[in-house]
């Protein structure tokens, strides 16, 4: 799975629906015709996603307190809400902001995965055996400066997350930080991975 698919896994259908809703709002308010300014839409919605940092050998799964073992056993997977803001202006790109003050995150080792770039339900025989390294809640800020790829410049996107997690087994506190950055330049056929870093510090 490419970097783009891993990142946009968090967006999927939800983001497309949100984009259409924001554009519809822009049209309905007459802003597009009048050119009077931007339309800002704020609400909450459920969101979950994962990312693999091959350098650290860690994978983070955001949005739920359920472990892979519980999910693969048929647990009712419900993602936690995030605060979402969309900003649209006539003829301009659609900006996206996700924020969560206490968003659940579970950290796993990624070494056992046959392909860390492709993780799905078919991997449950392996996922169900993974023991979390740490878990807890963290602050999340995720941005996308051109969600619908309609702007004239490069599209930068990604997120940061940080907080204090609890180490599995010992219960010791761990300082957690995660930074993911990508960019799509005009004319490019795929995103470029700028940075993916997951850190746990005792």
N, C-alpha and C positions, 0 to 999 in steps of 0.2 A: 504494500500500500504506500502510495506516495505521501510526501509531507502535506500536500494539499488535502488529501482525503482524511488524514489524521486530524487536521485542524478543523476542517469543515464538518467533521462528524458532530461537533457541538452545535452546529447551526442547523443543517438539514432542513426538514420540512418547516420547523418552527420559524426559522429565520426568513424563509421565503414568504410564509404567511404574514409575518410581521412587516416585511418590506411592502407587500401589497397593501396591507392595512394603512401603512403610513402614506403611501402614494395616493391611495383612495381618499384619505383624509385631506391631503394637500389639494386634490382636485375638488373635493366637496366644499372646502372652505373658500374656494375661488382664488387661493394664493397663486396657483400656477398661472392663471390668466392675468391677475393683477400685478404679479411680480412684487408683492408688498413685503416679502420676507420669508423666513423659514417656518415650518410647522414642526413642533416638538410633541412627540407622543411618549407618554410614560405609563408603564404598567408593570405587572409581575407575571412571570411564567416559569414553568419547570424547565430545568436544563441539566444535562449530564454529559460528560465527555471524558476522554482519557488522552494521555500523551506519554510517549516513551522517550526517556533520555538514555541513549545507548552508552554514552560516556560514563555515566554514574551507575548504570545497570539498574535503574529504577523506573517504575511506571506509576503514574498517579491516575487515580480514578476519582473524578469530582462529581458531586451532586447527590450522593446517597450514602447512608450509613451501612447498607447491606454489603457483606463481603461477596466475592465471586462465588464462594461455596454456597452461600445462601441463595444467590441469584440462580445459579445453575441447578439448585435443588427445587426451583419453582417458586422462590420467594416473590412477593408482590413488589415489583420494582417501581418505586415512585420517586422521582427526582425532586429535590428541594427547589423552592422558588428563588429566582434572582430578580433584582430590580433592573428593568430594561428601559433604555431611552433610545429613541430613534429621532434623528434630526434630518429633515428633508427640505430642500429649497428648489424652486423651479429651475430646471436645467442644470442642477448640480448633483453631486453624489449624495448617496444616502449614508449618513454616519450612524454607527451603532455603538452603544455602550451598555455593558452588563456589569453590575456590581453586586457584591454580596458581603455583608459584614462577618457572617459566621457560616460560611459554605462548607459542607462536609467534604472531606477528602481522605482517601485511603491510599497508602503507598505500598507497592508490591515490588518484589524483585522481578526483573524482566529476563534474566538469563535462561529460565526454563522454557520460555516461549519459542516455538519452532520458527516463527517469523514475527519479530516484535513490531513490524509495520503492518501486520494484518491480524487483528484480534477480533473474534466474533463468537457467536453461539457455538459454532463448530469446534471451538477450542475448549469447551467446557471440561472435557476429561483432564486437561492440564490446568485450566484456570481454577477448578474446584480444589486442587491440591496446593495452590499457592497460599502461603502464610503471609498475612500483612506484616510489613516492617513497622509501620506506624499508622496512626489514624487520629482524627479529631476534626476541628473546624479551623478555617483560615479565611482571611480576607481575600476577595477575588475582584480584580478589575480587568475586564476584557474589552478591547476596542477594535473597531474596524472602520477605516476612514472612507471606504467606498464599497458598501455591502453588495450593491447590484452591478458593480464594474461599469458604471456609466460615466465616471469622471475622466478628465483628460490626462491626469497624472498617474503616478504609481499608487497602488493600493497597499498600504501598510496595515497589518493586523496582528493580533496576538493578545497575550495577557500576562499579568503578574499575580502571584498569590503568595501570601506569607502569614505565618502564625506560629503557634506552639502546639505540636502534636505529641501524642503519647506513644512511646515505644512499646511494641507488642512484647509480651513476656515479662519485661522488667518494670514497665509502668513509668519509666524515666521520661522526663520532658525532653523534647527535641525541637530545636529551632528549625523551622521549615521555610524554604523559599523556592519559588518556581518562576522562571521567566521563559516565555515562548514568544518569538518574534518571527514574522514572515513578511515578504513583500512580493507583489506582482507588478512588474514593470510594464509599461505600455508595449503591446505587441508580443508579450511573453505568453507561452502556452501553458506554463505551470508556475506555481509559486516558488520562490527561493527561500530556503530555510536560513534565517539570519542567526537565530539562537534558540536552543532548547536546553535548559539547565534546571535540574531538580537537585536541591541540596538539603541534607539533614545534618544538623550539627548538635552534638551533645551539649 
